[in-house]
Amino acid sequence: MSPVEYSEDPEPSERFPAGLLFVPVRSGPTGCTARFFRTPLGGRTAVGFTSAAELTATLGTDQAFIRLSESALRALAAPLGVTALTIDPQFSAPSADRTAATARERENSWRRWHPQHVGALRVTGAAAVVACLNLLIG
């Protein structure tokens, strides 16, 4: 059977290479790691930009990047189960405000507790253990 070719195929069966892409990365303990993003429906996708200006406009000036071909990016993402590739996305969620999260974490930290409160919890916990042992021993 020969494959049927349609002249008005909205999605060609062959992917056209996008050339070298600017791929956002983050630094890790062993070097750079490609960043993967989520689609609006929650699926994982690899992202590449056709120019550094597009990357900067979408992700900001502090975003590090490397140059990879489309096939190299797909090969990098495939073992992780990421099969989608988004080129030149227009929107991204704002970055998390880490200073506010750190301040909240410090306020709720156990280190801010008064030592007497910690002692009261220890005494209450010890009393509960003794009560359970008394029930078991009889």
C-alpha positions, 0 to 999 in steps of 0.5 A: 500500500502506498501512502496517500498524500494530500495537498492541503494537509493542515499538519504535515507528517514531517517536522521541519527543523527549527534550527538552533534554539535558545533553550532556557536552563538552570544551574544545578550541582552537575552543571546546566539543566534544561528547564521544562515547562507546563502547558495550560492543560498541565502537560510537560513541554520542552521550550525553545526560542528562535532568538535571544530577544524572544527568550529575554522578552518572555522569561526576563534578563536573568534567564540563562540559556544554551544553544541546542538544535531541535533534535538535540532538545527532543533527545534530551527531553525524551528519556524524561517522558517530555514529548511536546516541544513549544517554540517561541511561547508568548506567555509565561507565569510570573516568577515566584517571589522568594523573599516573601516566601522566605519571610513567611517561612521564618515567621512560622519556623519552630525556632521562633517558639518560646522554649517553655512552649517546646517544654510543654509539648515534650511533657504532654507527649511524655504523659501520653506515652506513659498513659499508653504504656499503662493501658498496654501493661494493665 
